[in-house]
Amino acid sequence: MALNLTHQTGAAAITATPPTGARAAVFAASATGTATSGATMVRSGSAQSLRLQTQTVEPAQPQPQPSDFHQAMAAPKQSAEHPDVAGEEARKVGVPVFVMMPLDTVRKDGSALNRRKAVQASLAALKSAGAAGIMVDVWWGISESEGPGQYNFAGYIELMEMAKKAGLKVQAVMSFHQCGGNVGDSVNIPLPRWITEEMDKDQDLAYTDRCGRRNYEYISLGADALPALKGRTPIQCYADFMRAFRDHMAPYMGSTICEIQVGMGPAGELRYPSYPESNGTWSFPGIGEFQCYDRYMLASLRAAADAVGKPEWGCAGPGDSGSYNQWPEDTNFFRREGGWNTEYGDFFMSWYSQMLLEHGDRILSAASSVYTGVPGVKVSVKVAGIHWHYGTRSHAPELTAGYYNTRNHDGYLPIARMLGRHGAVLNFTCVEMRDHEQPQDAQCLPEALVRQVANAAKEAGIGLAGENALPRYDETAHDQVIATAAEKAEEERMVAFTYLRMGPDLFQPDNWRRFAAFVKRMTETGVRDVCREQVEREAQGVAHATQPLVHEAAAALAN
């Protein structure tokens, strides 16, 4: 998730592959009920000799594969979908555009869709405008709310069937986080009740800041290997959920469902919850706070400090890193030549960021065990576009979120390489933003950030997809997305773009006409030289032809 001031508004045993480069750090920690842990850091050029200790996650019991899944994958696809899907896809060599569905698309009991008629009209309108498909959050807090292993995907099955009939593809997000507490969260969907009950019993399962504030948005990665959830570890719960989704959606996998985006943290992003908006804790453009004070994270930190012969470094995170709403120069740790640029700062940030990388590696290993062998389905991971204070030396908000990205250290290439080991796509936000639109006193540089991430994806040999961080319906934002995502050499184009978000505003007449023009320019890049006037005429035709659908959708979504 990216913000600006102007628009503020296991399934298997895992051994993480060490990162490469001149400086490498490998940490592994196992947590028990008494919070004992082991960790290792290895650095090139270090005078200290360290012994590597690996982490093993006890595998979940293998489950028999339902025969209907394999039959559905092997059987010929039933042709109830739009008749010219294949032909249209073959003609489009630009960037396919998907549209994010409303957060509350499915009822909280999981039984059916909210506003079914609105969804049906919306999907038909999107298809007429040339959109490739939709993205939808598959909420853990809805689909496994009643108890461990009690899955209810009925509402999502209804949506898949509607998308199939409309001739649209679906990007399904495995949303293992809470909805509520972040920018744009208009509804509240907590984690499953049986999960929050366990977190109430052991509050160290929640991310914790220096003042002891607990965050229930997402289970702390420090507990990844702890069988604290009715006998399962969090990684096993995520793997079992993904497997259940695959099996329930067998008739749609690879035909309608083309992508599984695996949630890895707050807002579904691979990061720590360092800038929570709930209860006014954080506001843009504050630097955020480190989230390493639950006992499982602290146990790992102590073990890492002991391993490098600096036990005094393992007691806590940096004590001079300030609070959520301070700026870098307000703190001794993040100021221009502050503690981040010392041996201790390098140790702490290497450990903190490596813990996040290993968390991502574990979940992607689980996802690969579920979705490898399912043709036509790719896996993606979302990384946050934290562009504020990017122009400073320390990049403080990125550091507190777990991205070890400073003037001297590339924090995104290790992430891209980790994704590359699993063949995953990197999905990045803030693609619509321009540097000059942002508050310059906060040294916001979204364009430079997007370029850095694009270079990391290219070097790692992985696909890069994009999203707009905030709702924008203006041509200025559209032009920026097109320039960043589509108007490039074929090998440098984004593999997909997801548009935020379906709702009444999108279907307002002027916004809808601009959206139709945007989709045409995105998807036809490389097919022909797109004359702006001709695109506008064609978009006006689409807007006129879809007026009844759009009016129906806007009215229904507003209720």
C-alpha positions as CSV (number, residue, x, y, z in Angstrom):
1,M,0.0,0.0,0.0
2,A,1.3,3.4,-0.9
3,L,0.1,6.8,0.3
4,N,0.5,10.4,-0.5
5,L,-0.5,13.6,1.4
6,T,-2.4,15.1,-1.5
7,H,-4.7,12.0,-1.9
8,Q,-4.4,10.8,1.6
9,T,-7.2,10.0,2.2
10,G,3.5,-25.8,5.8
11,A,2.6,-28.1,4.3
12,A,6.2,-29.1,3.8
13,A,9.5,-28.9,5.6
14,I,11.1,-25.6,4.5
15,T,14.8,-24.7,4.2
16,A,15.1,-21.1,3.0
17,T,17.7,-20.6,0.3
18,P,20.3,-18.0,1.4
19,P,20.4,-14.7,-0.4
20,T,23.3,-14.0,-2.7
21,G,25.6,-11.0,-3.0
22,A,28.6,-9.5,-1.4
23,R,26.9,-9.5,1.9
24,A,24.7,-12.3,2.9
25,A,22.7,-13.0,6.1
26,V,20.9,-16.2,7.0
27,F,18.8,-16.4,10.1
28,A,16.7,-19.3,11.2
29,A,14.8,-19.5,14.4
30,S,12.4,-22.1,15.9
31,A,10.0,-21.1,18.6
32,T,8.6,-23.2,21.4
33,G,6.2,-22.5,24.2
34,T,9.2,-21.3,26.2
35,A,10.4,-19.0,23.4
36,T,13.7,-20.8,22.9
37,S,15.2,-20.0,19.5
38,G,18.4,-20.4,17.4
39,A,19.6,-18.1,14.6
40,T,22.6,-17.5,12.4
41,M,24.0,-14.6,10.5
42,V,26.7,-15.1,7.9
43,R,28.4,-12.1,6.5
44,S,31.0,-12.0,3.8
45,G,34.2,-10.6,5.1
46,S,33.3,-11.1,8.7
47,A,36.1,-12.0,11.0
48,Q,33.8,-14.2,13.0
49,S,33.1,-17.8,12.1
50,L,29.5,-18.7,12.6
51,R,27.8,-22.1,12.5
52,L,24.7,-22.3,10.4
53,Q,21.5,-23.5,12.0
54,T,18.5,-24.3,9.9
55,Q,14.8,-24.3,10.6
56,T,12.5,-27.2,10.0
57,V,8.8,-26.7,9.9
58,E,7.0,-30.0,10.7
59,P,4.9,-30.9,7.7
60,A,1.1,-31.1,7.9
61,Q,-0.4,-34.5,7.4
62,P,-0.8,-35.2,3.7
63,Q,-4.4,-35.1,2.5
64,P,-5.9,-37.3,-0.1
65,Q,-6.7,-35.3,-3.3
66,P,-10.4,-35.2,-4.0
67,S,-11.2,-37.0,-7.2
68,D,-13.4,-34.2,-8.5
69,F,-10.3,-31.9,-8.6
70,H,-8.3,-34.2,-10.8
71,Q,-11.3,-35.0,-12.9
72,A,-12.1,-31.4,-13.4
73,M,-8.4,-30.6,-14.4
74,A,-8.3,-33.5,-16.8
75,A,-11.8,-33.1,-18.3
76,P,-12.5,-30.9,-21.3
77,K,-13.6,-27.4,-20.3
78,Q,-17.3,-26.8,-20.5
79,S,-18.0,-23.9,-22.8
80,A,-20.4,-21.8,-20.9
81,E,-18.1,-18.8,-21.0
82,H,-17.9,-15.9,-23.4
83,P,-17.4,-17.3,-26.9
84,D,-14.5,-15.2,-28.1
85,V,-12.2,-15.2,-25.1
86,A,-9.4,-17.0,-26.8
87,G,-9.6,-14.9,-29.9
88,E,-9.6,-11.6,-28.0
89,E,-6.6,-12.7,-25.9
90,A,-4.6,-13.6,-29.0
91,R,-5.2,-10.1,-30.5
92,K,-4.0,-8.3,-27.4
93,V,-0.3,-8.1,-26.8
94,G,-0.3,-5.1,-24.5
95,V,-0.9,-5.1,-20.7
96,P,-4.1,-6.8,-19.6
97,V,-6.2,-4.8,-17.1
98,F,-8.0,-6.3,-14.2
99,V,-10.3,-4.5,-11.8
100,M,-10.4,-5.0,-8.0
101,M,-13.8,-6.0,-6.7
102,P,-15.3,-4.3,-3.6
103,L,-13.9,-5.6,-0.3
104,D,-17.3,-6.9,0.7
105,T,-18.1,-8.7,-2.5
106,V,-19.0,-11.8,-0.6
107,R,-21.3,-11.8,2.5
108,K,-19.6,-12.1,5.9
109,D,-21.2,-15.6,6.3
110,G,-19.6,-16.7,3.0
111,S,-23.0,-18.0,1.7
112,A,-23.5,-15.7,-1.3
113,L,-22.6,-12.5,-3.0
114,N,-23.6,-9.1,-1.7
115,R,-25.5,-7.0,-4.3
116,R,-25.7,-9.8,-6.9
117,K,-27.4,-7.8,-9.6
118,A,-24.7,-5.1,-9.2
119,V,-22.0,-7.6,-9.6
120,Q,-23.6,-9.1,-12.7
121,A,-24.1,-5.7,-14.4
122,S,-20.6,-4.6,-13.4
123,L,-18.9,-7.7,-14.9
124,A,-20.8,-7.3,-18.2
125,A,-19.8,-3.6,-18.3
126,L,-16.1,-4.5,-17.6
127,K,-16.2,-7.1,-20.4
128,S,-17.6,-4.5,-22.9
129,A,-14.9,-2.1,-21.9
130,G,-12.2,-4.6,-22.8
131,A,-11.0,-5.5,-19.2
132,A,-9.3,-8.9,-18.9
133,G,-10.8,-9.7,-15.6
134,I,-11.2,-9.0,-11.9
135,M,-9.3,-9.4,-8.7
136,V,-11.1,-10.5,-5.5
137,D,-10.1,-10.9,-1.9
138,V,-10.8,-14.5,-0.6
139,W,-11.0,-13.6,3.1
140,W,-9.7,-16.1,5.6
141,G,-12.0,-14.4,8.1
142,I,-15.0,-15.4,5.9
143,S,-14.1,-18.7,4.4
144,E,-12.8,-20.5,7.5
145,S,-14.6,-18.5,10.2
146,E,-16.5,-21.3,11.9
147,G,-13.6,-23.5,12.9
148,P,-10.4,-25.1,11.8
149,G,-10.8,-26.9,8.5
150,Q,-14.5,-25.8,8.1
151,Y,-14.3,-24.0,4.7
152,N,-17.1,-22.1,3.0
153,F,-16.4,-20.8,-0.5
154,A,-20.1,-20.7,-1.7
155,G,-20.1,-17.0,-2.3
156,Y,-16.8,-17.2,-4.2
157,I,-18.0,-20.1,-6.3
158,E,-21.0,-18.0,-7.3
159,L,-18.6,-15.2,-8.4
160,M,-16.4,-17.5,-10.4
161,E,-19.4,-18.8,-12.3
162,M,-20.5,-15.3,-13.1
163,A,-17.0,-14.3,-14.2
164,K,-16.8,-17.4,-16.4
165,K,-20.1,-16.6,-18.1
166,A,-19.0,-13.0,-18.7
167,G,-15.7,-14.2,-20.2
168,L,-13.5,-12.6,-17.6
169,K,-10.5,-14.0,-15.8
170,V,-10.0,-13.9,-12.0
171,Q,-7.0,-13.0,-9.8
172,A,-7.9,-14.6,-6.4
173,V,-6.1,-13.1,-3.4
174,M,-5.5,-15.4,-0.5
175,S,-6.2,-12.8,2.1
176,F,-4.8,-14.0,5.4
177,H,-5.0,-10.6,7.0
178,Q,-7.7,-8.5,8.6
179,C,-9.7,-6.0,6.6
180,G,-9.9,-2.8,8.5
181,G,-7.2,-0.5,9.8
182,N,-5.5,0.4,6.4
183,V,-6.1,3.1,3.8
184,G,-9.2,2.3,1.8
185,D,-10.6,-0.3,4.2
186,S,-14.3,0.5,4.1
187,V,-15.4,-2.7,5.9
188,N,-14.2,-4.7,8.8
189,I,-13.4,-8.4,8.4
190,P,-11.3,-9.7,11.3
191,L,-9.2,-12.9,11.2
192,P,-11.3,-16.1,11.9
193,R,-12.7,-16.1,15.4
194,W,-10.9,-19.3,16.4
195,I,-7.6,-17.6,15.4
196,T,-8.3,-14.4,17.4
197,E,-9.2,-16.6,20.4
198,E,-5.8,-18.2,20.3
199,M,-4.2,-14.7,20.0
200,D,-6.1,-13.6,23.0
201,K,-4.7,-16.5,25.0
202,D,-1.1,-15.9,23.7
203,Q,-0.8,-12.2,22.7
204,D,2.7,-12.8,21.5
205,L,1.2,-14.4,18.4
206,A,0.4,-10.7,17.4
207,Y,2.9,-8.3,16.1
208,T,4.0,-5.9,18.9
209,D,5.7,-2.5,18.9
210,R,8.2,-1.1,21.4
211,C,5.3,0.2,23.7
212,G,3.7,-3.2,23.8
213,R,0.8,-2.4,21.4
214,R,-0.5,-5.6,19.8
215,N,-1.6,-5.7,16.2
216,Y,-4.2,-8.3,15.2
217,E,-4.1,-7.6,11.5
218,Y,-1.9,-10.6,10.8
219,I,-0.2,-13.4,12.8
220,S,3.4,-12.5,13.7
221,L,5.9,-14.2,11.4
222,G,7.9,-15.1,14.6
223,A,5.3,-17.8,15.2
224,D,5.4,-19.3,11.7
225,A,6.7,-22.6,13.1
226,L,4.7,-22.7,16.3
227,P,1.8,-25.2,16.4
228,A,-0.3,-22.7,18.4
229,L,-3.5,-22.8,16.2
230,K,-5.4,-25.8,17.4
231,G,-2.3,-28.0,16.8
232,R,-1.3,-26.4,13.4
233,T,1.3,-23.8,12.6
234,P,0.3,-20.6,10.8
235,I,2.1,-21.9,7.7
236,Q,0.2,-25.2,7.8
237,C,-3.1,-23.2,8.2
238,Y,-2.2,-21.1,5.1
239,A,-1.3,-24.2,3.1
240,D,-4.5,-26.0,4.1
241,F,-6.6,-23.0,3.2
242,M,-5.0,-22.7,-0.3
243,R,-5.4,-26.4,-0.9
244,A,-9.1,-26.2,0.1
245,F,-9.6,-23.3,-2.2
246,R,-7.9,-25.1,-5.1
247,D,-10.1,-28.2,-4.6
248,H,-13.4,-26.3,-4.2
249,M,-12.5,-24.2,-7.3
250,A,-11.4,-27.2,-9.5
251,P,-13.8,-26.4,-12.4
252,Y,-12.4,-22.9,-12.7
253,M,-8.7,-23.3,-12.0
254,G,-6.6,-22.4,-15.1
255,S,-9.7,-21.4,-17.1
256,T,-11.4,-18.7,-15.2
257,I,-8.9,-18.4,-12.2
258,C,-5.6,-17.3,-13.8
259,E,-3.7,-16.1,-10.8
260,I,-3.3,-16.7,-7.0
261,Q,-1.9,-13.8,-5.1
262,V,-0.7,-15.1,-1.8
263,G,-1.2,-12.7,1.2
264,M,1.9,-12.4,3.4
265,G,1.2,-9.6,5.8
266,P,-1.0,-6.5,6.5
267,A,-3.1,-5.4,3.5
268,G,-1.9,-8.7,1.9
269,E,1.6,-7.3,1.4
270,L,4.9,-8.8,2.2
271,R,5.8,-6.4,5.1
272,Y,5.5,-5.7,8.8
273,P,2.5,-3.7,10.1
274,S,4.7,-0.7,10.7
275,Y,2.3,2.0,9.8
276,P,-1.2,1.1,11.1
277,E,-3.9,3.7,10.6
278,S,-6.3,2.2,13.1
279,N,-7.1,4.4,16.1
280,G,-4.9,7.2,14.7
281,T,-1.7,5.3,15.5
282,W,0.0,6.4,12.3
283,S,-0.6,9.1,9.7
284,F,1.2,9.9,6.5
285,P,4.1,10.6,6.1
286,G,5.4,9.2,9.4
287,I,8.3,6.8,9.6
288,G,6.4,4.0,11.4
289,E,7.9,1.7,14.0
290,F,9.7,-1.6,14.1
291,Q,7.4,-4.6,14.9
292,C,9.8,-7.0,16.6
293,Y,8.7,-7.0,20.3
294,D,6.6,-10.2,20.6
295,R,8.5,-12.9,22.5
296,Y,9.1,-15.1,19.4
297,M,10.7,-12.3,17.4
298,L,12.8,-11.3,20.4
299,A,14.0,-14.8,21.0
300,S,15.2,-14.9,17.4
301,L,16.9,-11.5,17.8
302,R,18.7,-12.7,20.9
303,A,19.9,-15.8,19.2
304,A,21.2,-13.8,16.2
305,A,23.0,-11.4,18.5
306,D,24.6,-14.3,20.4
307,A,25.7,-15.8,17.1
308,V,27.8,-12.7,16.2
309,G,29.2,-12.4,19.7
310,K,27.2,-9.3,20.5
311,P,24.6,-10.4,23.1
312,E,23.9,-6.8,24.1
313,W,22.4,-6.3,20.6
314,G,19.7,-8.9,21.2
315,C,17.7,-7.3,24.0
316,A,15.4,-5.1,21.8
317,G,15.2,-3.2,18.6
318,P,16.9,0.2,18.2
319,G,16.0,2.4,21.2
320,D,16.4,5.7,19.3
321,S,14.3,4.9,16.2
322,G,11.5,7.3,17.2
323,S,7.8,6.8,17.0
324,Y,5.2,6.3,14.3
325,N,4.6,9.9,13.2
326,Q,8.1,11.3,13.5
327,W,10.4,12.1,10.5
328,P,13.9,10.6,9.9
329,E,15.8,13.7,11.1
330,D,13.8,13.6,14.4
331,T,15.6,10.4,15.4
332,N,19.2,9.4,16.1
333,F,18.7,6.1,14.3
334,F,17.3,7.4,11.0
335,R,18.9,10.8,10.7
336,R,21.4,11.4,7.9
337,E,24.4,9.7,9.5
338,G,22.5,7.8,12.2
339,G,22.5,4.4,13.8
340,W,21.2,2.7,10.6
341,N,24.6,3.3,9.0
342,T,26.6,1.6,11.8
343,E,27.7,-2.0,12.4
344,Y,24.8,-2.4,14.8
345,G,22.3,-0.9,12.3
346,D,23.5,-3.3,9.6
347,F,23.1,-6.2,12.0
348,F,19.6,-5.3,13.1
349,M,18.3,-4.5,9.6
350,S,19.9,-7.6,8.1
351,W,18.1,-9.8,10.8
352,Y,14.8,-7.9,10.6
353,S,14.6,-8.0,6.7
354,Q,15.8,-11.6,6.5
355,M,13.1,-12.7,8.9
356,L,10.6,-11.2,6.4
357,L,12.3,-12.9,3.5
358,E,12.2,-16.3,5.1
359,H,8.5,-15.8,6.0
360,G,7.8,-15.1,2.3
361,D,9.9,-18.1,1.3
362,R,8.0,-20.4,3.6
363,I,4.6,-19.3,2.4
364,L,5.6,-19.5,-1.3
365,S,7.0,-23.0,-0.7
366,A,3.6,-24.0,0.7
367,A,1.8,-22.3,-2.2
368,S,4.1,-24.0,-4.7
369,S,3.2,-27.4,-3.2
370,V,-0.5,-26.6,-3.8
371,Y,-0.5,-24.9,-7.2
372,T,2.4,-26.4,-9.0
373,G,1.0,-28.7,-11.7
374,V,-2.2,-26.6,-12.1
375,P,-1.9,-25.4,-15.7
376,G,-2.8,-21.8,-16.5
377,V,-2.4,-20.5,-12.9
378,K,0.5,-18.3,-11.8
379,V,1.3,-17.2,-8.3
380,S,2.1,-13.6,-7.3
381,V,3.1,-11.6,-4.2
382,K,2.3,-8.0,-3.4
383,V,5.1,-5.6,-2.2
384,A,4.2,-2.2,-0.7
385,G,5.0,1.0,-2.5
386,I,6.5,3.0,0.4
387,H,7.7,6.1,-1.4
388,W,7.7,8.7,1.4
389,H,11.2,9.7,2.6
390,Y,12.6,7.7,-0.3
391,G,14.8,10.6,-1.0
392,T,16.6,10.4,2.3
393,R,19.7,8.3,3.0
394,S,18.0,5.9,5.5
395,H,14.6,5.4,3.8
396,A,13.2,5.0,7.3
397,P,9.6,4.0,6.4
398,E,10.9,1.2,4.2
399,L,13.2,0.0,7.0
400,T,10.5,-0.2,9.6
401,A,8.3,-2.2,7.1
402,G,11.1,-4.7,6.7
403,Y,12.7,-3.6,3.4
404,Y,16.4,-3.1,4.0
405,N,16.6,-0.4,1.3
406,T,18.9,2.6,1.9
407,R,21.2,4.8,-0.1
408,N,23.8,2.0,0.3
409,H,21.8,-1.2,0.2
410,D,19.3,-2.6,-2.3
411,G,16.3,-3.9,-0.4
412,Y,14.2,-5.1,-3.4
413,L,16.6,-7.3,-5.3
414,P,16.7,-10.0,-2.5
415,I,12.8,-10.0,-2.5
416,A,12.7,-10.4,-6.3
417,R,15.3,-13.2,-6.2
418,M,13.3,-15.0,-3.5
419,L,10.2,-14.7,-5.7
420,G,12.2,-15.9,-8.6
421,R,13.1,-19.2,-6.9
422,H,9.4,-20.0,-6.9
423,G,8.5,-18.5,-10.3
424,A,6.3,-15.9,-8.7
425,V,5.2,-12.5,-10.1
426,L,6.1,-9.3,-8.1
427,N,3.0,-7.1,-7.8
428,F,3.9,-3.5,-6.9
429,T,1.8,-0.5,-6.0
430,C,1.9,3.3,-6.6
431,V,2.3,2.9,-10.3
432,E,0.0,5.9,-10.9
433,M,1.9,8.4,-8.9
434,R,4.2,11.2,-10.1
435,D,7.0,12.7,-8.0
436,H,5.9,16.3,-8.4
437,E,2.4,15.4,-7.1
438,Q,3.7,14.4,-3.7
439,P,4.7,16.6,-0.7
440,Q,8.3,17.5,-1.5
441,D,9.2,18.2,2.1
442,A,8.7,14.4,2.8
443,Q,11.0,13.6,-0.1
444,C,8.5,11.3,-1.8
445,L,9.8,9.7,-5.0
446,P,7.3,7.1,-6.2
447,E,8.6,7.2,-9.8
448,A,12.2,6.5,-8.7
449,L,10.9,3.7,-6.4
450,V,9.0,2.0,-9.2
451,R,12.1,2.2,-11.4
452,Q,14.2,0.5,-8.7
453,V,11.7,-2.3,-8.2
454,A,11.3,-2.8,-12.0
455,N,15.1,-3.1,-12.3
456,A,15.1,-5.7,-9.5
457,A,12.4,-7.7,-11.2
458,K,14.3,-7.6,-14.5
459,E,17.6,-8.6,-12.9
460,A,15.9,-11.5,-11.1
461,G,14.1,-12.6,-14.3
462,I,10.6,-12.4,-12.9
463,G,7.4,-10.8,-14.1
464,L,6.3,-7.4,-12.7
465,A,2.7,-6.5,-12.3
466,G,1.3,-3.2,-11.0
467,E,-1.6,-1.5,-9.1
468,N,-2.6,2.0,-8.4
469,A,-2.3,2.6,-4.7
470,L,-5.2,5.0,-4.4
471,P,-8.4,5.4,-6.4
472,R,-7.7,7.7,-9.4
473,Y,-10.0,8.2,-12.3
474,D,-8.2,11.2,-14.0
475,E,-6.3,11.1,-17.3
476,T,-3.1,12.3,-15.6
477,A,-3.0,9.1,-13.5
478,H,-3.9,7.0,-16.5
479,D,-1.2,8.5,-18.5
480,Q,1.4,7.7,-15.8
481,V,0.3,4.1,-15.6
482,I,0.4,3.7,-19.3
483,A,3.9,5.2,-19.5
484,T,5.2,3.1,-16.7
485,A,3.5,-0.2,-17.5
486,A,2.8,-0.4,-21.2
487,E,4.6,2.1,-23.4
488,K,7.9,0.2,-23.2
489,A,9.8,-2.5,-25.1
490,E,7.8,-5.7,-25.0
491,E,10.3,-7.4,-22.6
492,E,10.0,-4.5,-20.1
493,R,6.2,-4.2,-20.0
494,M,4.3,-5.2,-16.9
495,V,2.6,-8.6,-17.2
496,A,-0.7,-7.2,-15.8
497,F,-2.2,-4.2,-14.2
498,T,-5.0,-4.2,-11.5
499,Y,-7.2,-1.1,-11.3
500,L,-8.4,0.1,-7.9
501,R,-11.4,-0.3,-7.4
502,M,-14.9,-1.2,-8.7
503,G,-17.5,1.0,-7.1
504,P,-20.0,3.8,-7.8
505,D,-17.3,6.3,-8.6
506,L,-15.9,4.1,-11.4
507,F,-19.3,4.0,-13.1
508,Q,-19.9,7.7,-13.1
509,P,-20.2,8.7,-16.8
510,D,-17.0,10.7,-17.2
511,N,-14.9,8.3,-15.1
512,W,-16.3,5.3,-17.1
513,R,-15.5,6.9,-20.4
514,R,-11.9,7.7,-19.3
515,F,-11.6,4.1,-17.9
516,A,-12.7,2.6,-21.3
517,A,-10.1,4.7,-23.1
518,F,-7.4,3.7,-20.5
519,V,-8.1,0.0,-21.0
520,K,-7.9,0.3,-24.8
521,R,-4.6,2.2,-24.6
522,M,-3.2,-0.4,-22.2
523,T,-4.3,-3.5,-24.0
524,E,-3.5,-2.3,-27.6
525,T,0.0,-1.1,-27.0
526,G,2.1,-2.9,-29.6
527,V,-0.9,-3.7,-31.8
528,R,-1.0,-0.3,-33.5
529,D,-0.1,3.3,-32.9
530,V,-2.9,4.5,-30.7
531,C,-4.3,7.8,-31.8
532,R,-5.6,9.6,-28.8
533,E,-8.6,11.1,-30.6
534,Q,-9.6,7.7,-32.1
535,V,-9.4,6.1,-28.7
536,E,-11.6,8.8,-27.2
537,R,-14.2,8.2,-30.0
538,E,-14.1,4.5,-29.4
539,A,-14.4,5.0,-25.6
540,Q,-17.3,7.3,-26.1
541,G,-19.0,4.5,-28.1
542,V,-18.3,2.0,-25.3
543,A,-19.7,4.4,-22.7
544,H,-22.9,4.9,-24.8
545,A,-23.4,1.2,-25.5
546,T,-22.9,0.2,-21.8
547,Q,-24.9,3.1,-20.4
548,P,-27.8,0.9,-19.1
549,L,-25.4,-1.6,-17.5
550,V,-23.3,1.1,-15.9
551,H,-26.3,3.0,-14.6
552,E,-27.6,-0.2,-13.0
553,A,-24.3,-1.1,-11.5
554,A,-23.7,2.4,-10.1
555,A,-27.1,2.6,-8.5
556,A,-26.9,-0.9,-7.0
557,L,-23.3,-0.4,-5.7
558,A,-24.3,2.9,-4.0
559,N,-26.9,1.1,-1.9
